């Protein structure tokens, strides 16, 4: 095989990889556009949807039945907060907070991120 043939084969291979990568990216864009791949959940939307402010105060607004959540990420670890959301009785057997075990891991991460925003 000549040097020119080897160069041509390498060039063809590089173009195949480039075209394949482009098509994968285009496919992902199309899936996002039609909703097959969802965007990351919004913690503020989850906070409102789940009614957290009915019991908890956050940034000066909300209820007083549960603990104040402003600054909670400075006082507690993400792991602790995650467990509290999923199973509040794990930290306090007398907790009146309901379990939010229906939330996905992504939703809980978004909620924790929202609680940590200033």
Protein Blocks (a to p, Z undefined) as FASTA:
>chain_A
ZZklmmmmmmmmmmmmmmmmmmmmmmmmmmmmnomaccdddfklmmmmnommmmpccehi
acfkbccfehklmmpcfklmmmmmmmmmlmomkbcbdcfkkbcfklmmmmmmmmmpZZ
